[in-house]
Amino acid sequence: MRTTSLKTIYLSLGELKEAIANYVRDKEGTKIGLYAHIMNSDCEMEWTQDNTEFLISMDGEIED
């Protein structure tokens, strides 16, 4: 039997935005386009109705 200790992490909207931006930056490698866009734009974050995906809607446009 294994016992674990359940922990809860509380993130503010700004902390969550920064964590996602850092993840994107790390996946992009040397490109900072999407990272900078996330950090400099207003974002709305929410779960889909069926709670299977987390959506991030950003203001503005970015070139791929």
N, CA, C and O atoms as a MOPAC input file, in Angstrom:
PM7 MOZYME 1SCF
protein

 N      0.84700 1    -1.17300 1     0.00000 1
 C      0.00000 1     0.00000 1     0.00000 1
 C      0.89400 1     1.23700 1     0.00000 1
 O      1.96300 1     1.25800 1     0.60900 1
 N      0.43500 1     2.23700 1    -0.68200 1
 C      1.17200 1     3.49000 1    -0.75100 1
 C      0.24200 1     4.62800 1    -0.34300 1
 O     -0.90000 1     4.71100 1    -0.79500 1
 N      0.73700 1     5.47000 1     0.49000 1
 C     -0.04800 1     6.61600 1     0.93300 1
 C      0.56200 1     7.88800 1     0.36800 1
 O      1.77800 1     8.07600 1     0.41400 1
 N     -0.27400 1     8.75100 1    -0.16000 1
 C      0.22200 1    10.01500 1    -0.69500 1
 C     -0.42700 1    11.16600 1     0.06100 1
 O     -1.47500 1    11.01500 1     0.69000 1
 N      0.20700 1    12.28000 1    -0.01700 1
 C     -0.33400 1    13.48300 1     0.60500 1
 C     -0.89400 1    14.36900 1    -0.49800 1
 O     -0.16000 1    14.77000 1    -1.40100 1
 N     -2.15100 1    14.67200 1    -0.43600 1
 C     -2.80900 1    15.48500 1    -1.44600 1
 C     -2.52700 1    16.95400 1    -1.18600 1
 O     -2.73700 1    17.44600 1    -0.07700 1
 N     -2.05800 1    17.64500 1    -2.19500 1
 C     -1.74500 1    19.06700 1    -2.08800 1
 C     -2.60500 1    19.84100 1    -3.07200 1
 O     -3.04500 1    19.29700 1    -4.08500 1
 N     -2.83900 1    21.08400 1    -2.77800 1
 C     -3.58300 1    21.96700 1    -3.66600 1
 C     -2.68400 1    23.13900 1    -4.02700 1
 O     -2.04200 1    23.73500 1    -3.16200 1
 N     -2.64500 1    23.45500 1    -5.29600 1
 C     -1.87000 1    24.60100 1    -5.76700 1
 C     -2.85300 1    25.66100 1    -6.23200 1
 O     -3.71900 1    25.39400 1    -7.06500 1
 N     -2.71600 1    26.84500 1    -5.69900 1
 C     -3.57800 1    27.96200 1    -6.09200 1
 C     -2.78300 1    28.90900 1    -6.97000 1
 O     -1.73900 1    29.41300 1    -6.55500 1
 N     -3.26800 1    29.15600 1    -8.18200 1
 C     -2.61200 1    30.07100 1    -9.10800 1
 C     -3.55300 1    31.22000 1    -9.43100 1
 O     -4.72900 1    31.01100 1    -9.73200 1
 N     -3.02500 1    32.42800 1    -9.36600 1
 C     -3.81300 1    33.57200 1    -9.81600 1
 C     -3.84700 1    33.54700 1   -11.34500 1
 O     -3.10500 1    32.79200 1   -11.97200 1
 N     -4.69800 1    34.36300 1   -11.93500 1
 C     -4.76200 1    34.42800 1   -13.39100 1
 C     -3.40500 1    34.81500 1   -13.97400 1
 O     -2.98100 1    34.25100 1   -14.98300 1
 N     -2.72400 1    35.77100 1   -13.34800 1
 C     -1.40600 1    36.19300 1   -13.82700 1
 C     -0.36900 1    35.08600 1   -13.73700 1
 O      0.44700 1    34.92300 1   -14.64400 1
 N     -0.39500 1    34.32400 1   -12.64800 1
 C      0.55200 1    33.21600 1   -12.48600 1
 C      0.28700 1    32.11400 1   -13.50300 1
 O      1.22300 1    31.53400 1   -14.05300 1
 N     -0.97800 1    31.82700 1   -13.75100 1
 C     -1.32700 1    30.80800 1   -14.74500 1
 C     -0.90900 1    31.25500 1   -16.13200 1
 O     -0.37600 1    30.46100 1   -16.90600 1
 N     -1.14500 1    32.51700 1   -16.45300 1
 C     -0.75100 1    33.07600 1   -17.74500 1
 C      0.76300 1    32.96200 1   -17.93000 1
 O      1.23300 1    32.57500 1   -18.99900 1
 N      1.51500 1    33.29800 1   -16.89500 1
 C      2.97300 1    33.21700 1   -16.97100 1
 C      3.44900 1    31.77500 1   -17.12800 1
 O      4.38100 1    31.51000 1   -17.88800 1
 N      2.82400 1    30.84800 1   -16.42000 1
 C      3.20200 1    29.43700 1   -16.52900 1
 C      2.95600 1    28.91300 1   -17.93900 1
 O      3.78800 1    28.19100 1   -18.48700 1
 N      1.82800 1    29.26900 1   -18.52400 1
 C      1.52100 1    28.83400 1   -19.88800 1
 C      2.47400 1    29.48400 1   -20.87800 1
 O      2.95500 1    28.82500 1   -21.80000 1
 N      2.75200 1    30.77000 1   -20.69600 1
 C      3.68200 1    31.46800 1   -21.58700 1
 C      5.07200 1    30.84900 1   -21.50700 1
 O      5.73400 1    30.68900 1   -22.53300 1
 N      5.52100 1    30.50100 1   -20.31100 1
 C      6.83400 1    29.86000 1   -20.15300 1
 C      6.86300 1    28.49300 1   -20.82400 1
 O      7.87000 1    28.12300 1   -21.42700 1
 N      5.77600 1    27.74100 1   -20.72700 1
 C      5.68800 1    26.44400 1   -21.39700 1
 C      5.79500 1    26.62200 1   -22.91100 1
 O      6.53500 1    25.89700 1   -23.57600 1
 N      5.05600 1    27.58600 1   -23.44800 1
 C      5.10200 1    27.85900 1   -24.89400 1
 C      6.51200 1    28.27800 1   -25.29700 1
 O      7.03200 1    27.80600 1   -26.30800 1
 N      7.13100 1    29.15500 1   -24.52100 1
 C      8.49600 1    29.61100 1   -24.81900 1
 C      9.46700 1    28.43200 1   -24.86500 1
 O     10.30500 1    28.35000 1   -25.76300 1
 N      9.35700 1    27.53600 1   -23.91300 1
 C     10.25500 1    26.37900 1   -23.86600 1
 C     10.02400 1    25.44800 1   -25.05200 1
 O     10.97900 1    24.86200 1   -25.56100 1
 N      8.79700 1    25.30000 1   -25.49600 1
 C      8.48700 1    24.44100 1   -26.64000 1
 C      8.90600 1    25.08200 1   -27.95700 1
 O      9.24200 1    24.37600 1   -28.90800 1
 N      8.89100 1    26.40800 1   -28.02500 1
 C      9.26900 1    27.11000 1   -29.25800 1
 C     10.77200 1    27.14700 1   -29.45700 1
 O     11.22800 1    27.40300 1   -30.57100 1
 N     11.54700 1    26.90400 1   -28.43400 1
 C     12.99400 1    27.00900 1   -28.54800 1
 C     13.42800 1    28.46000 1   -28.52600 1
 O     13.17200 1    29.17100 1   -27.55400 1
 N     14.07900 1    28.90400 1   -29.57900 1
 C     14.61400 1    30.26500 1   -29.59500 1
 C     13.58400 1    31.30600 1   -30.01700 1
 O     13.81400 1    32.49900 1   -29.82000 1
 N     12.45700 1    30.89200 1   -30.59000 1
 C     11.43100 1    31.84900 1   -30.99800 1
 C     10.69500 1    32.36700 1   -29.77000 1
 O     10.36400 1    31.59300 1   -28.87200 1
 N     10.43700 1    33.66400 1   -29.72400 1
 C      9.71900 1    34.22200 1   -28.58400 1
 C      8.40100 1    34.86500 1   -28.98400 1
 O      7.75600 1    35.51200 1   -28.16000 1
 N      7.99000 1    34.69700 1   -30.24000 1
 C      6.80500 1    35.36400 1   -30.75600 1
 C      5.54100 1    35.09900 1   -29.96200 1
 O      4.90700 1    36.04000 1   -29.48400 1
 N      5.15900 1    33.83700 1   -29.81000 1
 C      3.91800 1    33.51400 1   -29.11300 1
 C      4.05300 1    33.80200 1   -27.62100 1
 O      3.10000 1    34.26400 1   -26.99400 1
 N      5.21300 1    33.53800 1   -27.05300 1
 C      5.45500 1    33.84600 1   -25.63800 1
 C      5.22300 1    35.33500 1   -25.38100 1
 O      4.49300 1    35.70400 1   -24.46200 1
 N      5.84500 1    36.18200 1   -26.19300 1
 C      5.71000 1    37.62900 1   -26.02000 1
 C      4.26400 1    38.05600 1   -26.22800 1
 O      3.76100 1    38.92300 1   -25.51300 1
 N      3.60400 1    37.45900 1   -27.19100 1
 C      2.20800 1    37.80900 1   -27.46500 1
 C      1.32500 1    37.47300 1   -26.26400 1
 O      0.47600 1    38.27500 1   -25.87300 1
 N      1.52000 1    36.30800 1   -25.68700 1
 C      0.72900 1    35.91900 1   -24.51200 1
 C      0.97300 1    36.89000 1   -23.36200 1
 O      0.03100 1    37.35300 1   -22.71900 1
 N      2.24100 1    37.19200 1   -23.11000 1
 C      2.58200 1    38.04900 1   -21.97900 1
 C      2.09000 1    39.48400 1   -22.16600 1
 O      1.78600 1    40.16200 1   -21.18400 1
 N      2.00700 1    39.95600 1   -23.41500 1
 C      1.64200 1    41.34200 1   -23.67500 1
 C      0.17500 1    41.54900 1   -24.05300 1
 O     -0.23700 1    42.67700 1   -24.32400 1
 N     -0.60200 1    40.49400 1   -24.07400 1
 C     -1.99800 1    40.59400 1   -24.50200 1
 C     -2.94000 1    40.21200 1   -23.37100 1
 O     -2.58800 1    39.45400 1   -22.46800 1
 N     -4.14600 1    40.76000 1   -23.44800 1
 C     -5.18400 1    40.32500 1   -22.52800 1
 C     -5.60300 1    38.91200 1   -22.91200 1
 O     -5.73400 1    38.59500 1   -24.09400 1
 N     -5.81000 1    38.07800 1   -21.92100 1
 C     -6.19500 1    36.69000 1   -22.16400 1
 C     -7.43300 1    36.34100 1   -21.35200 1
 O     -7.62900 1    36.83500 1   -20.24100 1
 N     -8.25400 1    35.49000 1   -21.92200 1
 C     -9.36300 1    34.88300 1   -21.20200 1
 C     -9.09700 1    33.39300 1   -21.17800 1
 O     -8.73400 1    32.80400 1   -22.19600 1
 N     -9.27700 1    32.78300 1   -20.01700 1
 C     -9.00900 1    31.36000 1   -19.86800 1
 C    -10.23600 1    30.68900 1   -19.27200 1
 O    -10.82600 1    31.19000 1   -18.31500 1
 N    -10.61600 1    29.54500 1   -19.84900 1
 C    -11.78600 1    28.82800 1   -19.35200 1
 C    -11.75400 1    27.37600 1   -19.82900 1
 O    -11.06100 1    27.03900 1   -20.78900 1
 N    -12.50100 1    26.54200 1   -19.15300 1
 C    -12.65300 1    25.15400 1   -19.55300 1
 C    -13.78200 1    25.04600 1   -20.56800 1
 O    -14.72700 1    25.83400 1   -20.53300 1
 N    -13.68900 1    24.06700 1   -21.48100 1
 C    -14.78600 1    23.79700 1   -22.39900 1
 C    -15.96900 1    23.26100 1   -21.59900 1
 O    -15.81700 1    22.88500 1   -20.43700 1
 N    -17.14200 1    23.22700 1   -22.21800 1
 C    -18.33700 1    22.78400 1   -21.50300 1
 C    -18.20000 1    21.37600 1   -20.95200 1
 O    -18.72700 1    21.07600 1   -19.88100 1
 N    -17.49400 1    20.50300 1   -21.67500 1
 C    -17.34900 1    19.12500 1   -21.19700 1
 C    -16.09700 1    18.93800 1   -20.32900 1
 O    -15.76100 1    17.81300 1   -19.95900 1
 N    -15.41100 1    20.03600 1   -20.00700 1
 C    -14.23700 1    20.02200 1   -19.12300 1
 C    -13.09600 1    19.13600 1   -19.62200 1
 O    -12.33100 1    18.60800 1   -18.81500 1
 N    -12.97300 1    18.96800 1   -20.93700 1
 C    -11.89100 1    18.13900 1   -21.46400 1
 C    -10.72900 1    18.96300 1   -22.00000 1
 O     -9.62500 1    18.44500 1   -22.16600 1
 N    -10.97200 1    20.24700 1   -22.27200 1
 C     -9.91300 1    21.10900 1   -22.80900 1
 C     -9.95300 1    22.45800 1   -22.11100 1
 O    -11.01200 1    22.93700 1   -21.70500 1
 N     -8.77500 1    23.06300 1   -21.98000 1
 C     -8.64000 1    24.38000 1   -21.38300 1
 C     -8.36000 1    25.37100 1   -22.50100 1
 O     -7.41200 1    25.18600 1   -23.26500 1
 N     -9.16100 1    26.41000 1   -22.61000 1
 C     -9.04500 1    27.37000 1   -23.70100 1
 C     -8.35600 1    28.64200 1   -23.23800 1
 O     -8.58700 1    29.12700 1   -22.13100 1
 N     -7.51000 1    29.17000 1   -24.10300 1
 C     -6.87600 1    30.45800 1   -23.86700 1
 C     -7.18900 1    31.32500 1   -25.07900 1
 O     -6.73700 1    31.03900 1   -26.18800 1
 N     -7.95000 1    32.36800 1   -24.86800 1
 C     -8.28100 1    33.30000 1   -25.93800 1
 C     -7.46600 1    34.56300 1   -25.72500 1
 O     -7.51100 1    35.16500 1   -24.65200 1
 N     -6.70900 1    34.97100 1   -26.76100 1
 C     -5.83800 1    36.13600 1   -26.64900 1
 C     -6.31000 1    37.23400 1   -27.58100 1
 O     -6.80500 1    36.96800 1   -28.67600 1
 N     -6.15300 1    38.46500 1   -27.13700 1
 C     -6.42000 1    39.62500 1   -27.99100 1
 C     -5.31500 1    39.75300 1   -29.03000 1
 O     -4.19100 1    39.29700 1   -28.81900 1
 N     -5.64700 1    40.37900 1   -30.15400 1
 C     -4.64200 1    40.67400 1   -31.17300 1
 C     -4.36400 1    39.50200 1   -32.09600 1
 O     -4.94900 1    38.42500 1   -31.98500 1
 N     -3.44100 1    39.76500 1   -33.01600 1
 C     -3.06100 1    38.75100 1   -33.99400 1
 C     -1.56100 1    38.53400 1   -33.94200 1
 O     -0.80400 1    39.40400 1   -33.51100 1
 N     -1.14500 1    37.35200 1   -34.38900 1
 C      0.27000 1    37.00800 1   -34.45200 1
 C      0.50700 1    36.23600 1   -35.73700 1
 O     -0.33600 1    35.43900 1   -36.14900 1
 N      1.64200 1    36.46700 1   -36.37000 1
 C      1.98000 1    35.71300 1   -37.57200 1
 C      2.65000 1    34.41600 1   -37.18400 1
 O      3.50600 1    34.39500 1   -36.29900 1
 N      2.26200 1    33.31800 1   -37.84800 1
 C      2.87300 1    32.00600 1   -37.58200 1
 C      4.21700 1    31.91100 1   -38.20500 1
 O      4.88100 1    30.88200 1   -38.08700 1

